[in-house]
Amino acid sequence: MAEFESIEYLGFWDFPRIFLFHHEGKHFLFDCEFDDVLEDDRDYFKVYLMPELSESDKAGSWVPLHKKAIGFLGTIPNESVHFDETKRKFVDACVLELLDEQIVATS
């Protein structure tokens, strides 16, 4: 069952390339980095557990935002991340279940 959470994002090409959202009291950063060698965005998001960020933390470029992370949680293929119709307002938080599966599989 879908559990849509509102997102904040910076950078959009077909879908948000870097976005933040909150779920069950935790803060997450999904970052689809640009690959300079491929000259294209990667086909997966790196997912980070984040502290609560201030507006000044989010001012300017978000490229270094992952450096503020509490921890790296894993990667999720882009096609596994489901947004609302506009792809600009909400993300289905059920995608986080893939991280649980991935962490268990690699433990």
ABEGO torsion letter per residue (X at the ends): XBBBBBBBBBEBBGBBABBBBBBGGBBBBBBBBBBAAAGBBBABBBBBBBBBBBAAAABEBAAAAAAABABBAEBBBAAABBBBAAGAABBBAAAAAAAAAAAAAAX
